[in-house]
Amino acid sequence: MAAGPVEAAAAAAPAPAKDDFTHPVRPDQVMEVLSDVDRSGDLRLIDGVFTRWGFHCFHARKDLVAFAERQRADFQGYVDYVNGNRARYWERLDYDKDAGVLRVTSRKFGKCPCAWAQCAAPAKALCTHCCKALQTELFRTMTGRNAEVRIDESILLGGERCRTTVRLLGNAPT
């Protein structure tokens, strides 16, 4: 099986110098901690950790932020792009502009495409909180409007694909 992005990053990490007892954090360690937080049952902790994780997952990826900002000038053009079967992750975006509602349907991947879900028992909160927060920031940036995201179906929660409903709040920018 080909190495995924998490494994590739781990393999590329430099070896510590002799007598240097520090070491880079391994992605599998991070995934285990995320799973521990998810299994803790502490809803406040889960919400805090995973919602911030999703926020930072979006904002730390400057290429993704720049991409989202470029869509603001012609969001309908982006919707048409996705619906023209050209997007990597999404198969369909149903956009009711008047109601300010998007229904997002992913492609069928067989497994969650999130790099942090590539382990035996991925944290379910990666979907319910992290991805929700990432999509909130993504659509807020793309449209210039606040967004509420609801996860309707997800691979991590047992679905065959991911589906979300995004409600855009406030008036569209003029």
DACOR-V71909 format. One record per pair of residues at least 4 apart in sequence whose ideal C-beta (glycine too) atoms are under 7 Angstrom apart, sorted by the first residue. I is the first residue (numbers start at 0). GAP is how many residues later the second one is. D is the distance in Angstrom with one decimal. If there is no record, write none. Layout:
i:I gap:GAP d:D
i:I gap:GAP d:D
This chain:
i:2 gap:4 d:3.9
i:2 gap:5 d:5.2
i:2 gap:8 d:6.9
i:3 gap:4 d:6.9
i:3 gap:111 d:6.8
i:3 gap:114 d:5.2
i:4 gap:4 d:6.3
i:4 gap:110 d:4.9
i:5 gap:4 d:6.5
i:5 gap:21 d:3.9
i:5 gap:109 d:5.0
i:5 gap:112 d:5.4
i:6 gap:4 d:6.3
i:7 gap:4 d:6.3
i:8 gap:4 d:6.9
i:8 gap:18 d:6.1
i:9 gap:16 d:5.6
i:9 gap:17 d:5.3
i:12 gap:11 d:4.4
i:15 gap:4 d:4.1
i:15 gap:6 d:6.2
i:15 gap:7 d:5.4
i:24 gap:4 d:5.7
i:24 gap:5 d:6.2
i:26 gap:4 d:6.3
i:27 gap:4 d:6.4
i:27 gap:91 d:6.8
i:28 gap:4 d:6.5
i:29 gap:4 d:6.3
i:29 gap:86 d:6.9
i:30 gap:4 d:6.4
i:30 gap:85 d:5.9
i:30 gap:88 d:4.4
i:31 gap:4 d:6.4
i:32 gap:4 d:6.5
i:33 gap:4 d:6.3
i:33 gap:82 d:6.2
i:33 gap:89 d:4.5
i:33 gap:92 d:7.0
i:34 gap:4 d:6.2
i:34 gap:86 d:5.7
i:34 gap:87 d:6.9
i:34 gap:88 d:4.9
i:35 gap:4 d:6.6
i:36 gap:8 d:6.1
i:36 gap:9 d:6.1
i:36 gap:12 d:5.2
i:36 gap:86 d:6.9
i:37 gap:8 d:6.2
i:37 gap:85 d:3.5
i:37 gap:86 d:5.9
i:37 gap:87 d:4.7
i:39 gap:5 d:6.0
i:39 gap:6 d:7.0
i:41 gap:4 d:6.2
i:42 gap:4 d:6.1
i:43 gap:4 d:6.2
i:44 gap:4 d:6.0
i:45 gap:4 d:5.9
i:45 gap:79 d:5.0
i:45 gap:83 d:6.5
i:46 gap:4 d:5.5
i:46 gap:82 d:6.0
i:47 gap:4 d:6.4
i:48 gap:4 d:6.1
i:49 gap:4 d:6.5
i:49 gap:75 d:4.1
i:49 gap:76 d:6.8
i:49 gap:79 d:3.4
i:49 gap:80 d:4.5
i:50 gap:4 d:6.5
i:50 gap:78 d:5.0
i:50 gap:82 d:4.7
i:51 gap:4 d:6.1
i:52 gap:4 d:6.0
i:52 gap:77 d:4.8
i:53 gap:4 d:6.7
i:53 gap:75 d:6.5
i:53 gap:76 d:3.8
i:53 gap:77 d:6.2
i:53 gap:78 d:6.5
i:53 gap:79 d:2.9
i:53 gap:80 d:4.1
i:54 gap:4 d:6.3
i:54 gap:78 d:5.0
i:54 gap:82 d:6.0
i:55 gap:4 d:5.2
i:56 gap:4 d:7.0
i:56 gap:73 d:6.6
i:56 gap:77 d:5.2
i:57 gap:6 d:6.3
i:57 gap:7 d:6.9
i:57 gap:76 d:4.7
i:57 gap:79 d:4.1
i:57 gap:80 d:6.0
i:58 gap:6 d:6.3
i:58 gap:78 d:6.7
i:60 gap:4 d:6.6
i:61 gap:4 d:6.1
i:62 gap:4 d:6.3
i:63 gap:4 d:6.3
i:64 gap:4 d:6.3
i:64 gap:76 d:6.5
i:65 gap:4 d:6.5
i:67 gap:70 d:5.5
i:67 gap:73 d:3.9
i:67 gap:74 d:4.8
i:68 gap:72 d:6.0
i:70 gap:4 d:5.6
i:70 gap:7 d:4.4
i:70 gap:71 d:4.4
i:71 gap:70 d:5.9
i:71 gap:71 d:6.6
i:71 gap:72 d:5.5
i:73 gap:4 d:6.9
i:74 gap:4 d:6.6
i:74 gap:67 d:5.9
i:74 gap:68 d:5.6
i:75 gap:4 d:6.3
i:76 gap:4 d:6.4
i:77 gap:4 d:6.6
i:77 gap:64 d:6.8
i:78 gap:4 d:6.2
i:78 gap:14 d:4.8
i:78 gap:16 d:4.8
i:79 gap:4 d:6.0
i:80 gap:5 d:5.4
i:80 gap:6 d:6.4
i:81 gap:5 d:4.3
i:81 gap:8 d:5.0
i:81 gap:10 d:6.8
i:81 gap:11 d:4.6
i:82 gap:9 d:6.0
i:82 gap:10 d:6.1
i:88 gap:17 d:5.8
i:88 gap:18 d:6.3
i:88 gap:24 d:6.4
i:89 gap:14 d:6.1
i:89 gap:15 d:6.8
i:89 gap:16 d:5.7
i:89 gap:17 d:6.9
i:90 gap:14 d:5.1
i:90 gap:15 d:6.3
i:90 gap:16 d:4.7
i:91 gap:13 d:4.2
i:92 gap:9 d:5.9
i:92 gap:11 d:5.8
i:93 gap:8 d:6.9
i:93 gap:9 d:4.1
i:94 gap:7 d:5.1
i:95 gap:5 d:4.8
i:99 gap:67 d:6.3
i:99 gap:68 d:3.8
i:100 gap:64 d:6.6
i:100 gap:66 d:5.6
i:101 gap:37 d:6.9
i:101 gap:64 d:4.1
i:102 gap:62 d:5.6
i:103 gap:59 d:6.6
i:103 gap:60 d:4.6
i:103 gap:62 d:6.4
i:104 gap:56 d:6.7
i:104 gap:58 d:5.3
i:105 gap:55 d:4.9
i:105 gap:56 d:4.0
i:106 gap:54 d:6.9
i:107 gap:52 d:5.9
i:107 gap:53 d:4.9
i:108 gap:4 d:5.5
i:108 gap:46 d:6.7
i:110 gap:44 d:6.3
i:111 gap:5 d:4.0
i:111 gap:10 d:6.5
i:111 gap:43 d:4.7
i:111 gap:44 d:5.1
i:113 gap:12 d:5.6
i:113 gap:17 d:6.9
i:115 gap:10 d:5.8
i:116 gap:5 d:3.7
i:116 gap:9 d:5.3
i:116 gap:39 d:6.2
i:121 gap:4 d:5.9
i:121 gap:34 d:6.0
i:123 gap:4 d:6.1
i:123 gap:32 d:5.6
i:123 gap:33 d:6.3
i:124 gap:4 d:4.6
i:124 gap:5 d:6.4
i:125 gap:4 d:4.6
i:125 gap:5 d:6.4
i:125 gap:30 d:6.2
i:126 gap:4 d:5.1
i:126 gap:24 d:6.0
i:126 gap:27 d:4.4
i:126 gap:29 d:4.2
i:126 gap:30 d:5.9
i:127 gap:4 d:6.4
i:127 gap:23 d:6.0
i:128 gap:4 d:6.3
i:129 gap:4 d:6.4
i:130 gap:4 d:6.2
i:131 gap:4 d:6.4
i:131 gap:17 d:4.8
i:131 gap:19 d:5.8
i:132 gap:4 d:6.6
i:133 gap:4 d:6.1
i:134 gap:4 d:6.1
i:134 gap:14 d:4.6
i:134 gap:29 d:6.0
i:134 gap:31 d:6.7
i:135 gap:4 d:6.1
i:135 gap:11 d:5.1
i:135 gap:13 d:4.9
i:136 gap:4 d:6.1
i:137 gap:4 d:6.2
i:138 gap:4 d:5.8
i:138 gap:8 d:4.2
i:138 gap:27 d:5.1
i:138 gap:29 d:6.9
i:139 gap:5 d:6.6
i:139 gap:6 d:5.9
i:139 gap:7 d:4.9
i:142 gap:25 d:5.7
i:143 gap:29 d:4.2
i:144 gap:23 d:4.4
i:144 gap:24 d:6.0
i:144 gap:25 d:5.2
i:144 gap:27 d:6.3
i:145 gap:23 d:4.2
i:145 gap:24 d:5.8
i:146 gap:19 d:5.4
i:146 gap:20 d:6.9
i:146 gap:21 d:5.6
i:146 gap:22 d:6.7
i:147 gap:19 d:4.5
i:147 gap:21 d:6.5
i:148 gap:15 d:5.6
i:148 gap:17 d:5.3
i:149 gap:14 d:6.4
i:149 gap:15 d:4.7
i:150 gap:13 d:5.5
i:151 gap:11 d:4.3
i:151 gap:12 d:6.0
i:151 gap:13 d:5.7
i:152 gap:6 d:3.8
i:152 gap:8 d:6.7
i:152 gap:9 d:6.4
i:152 gap:10 d:4.2
i:153 gap:5 d:5.3
i:153 gap:8 d:4.7
i:154 gap:4 d:5.8
i:154 gap:6 d:6.6
i:154 gap:7 d:6.0
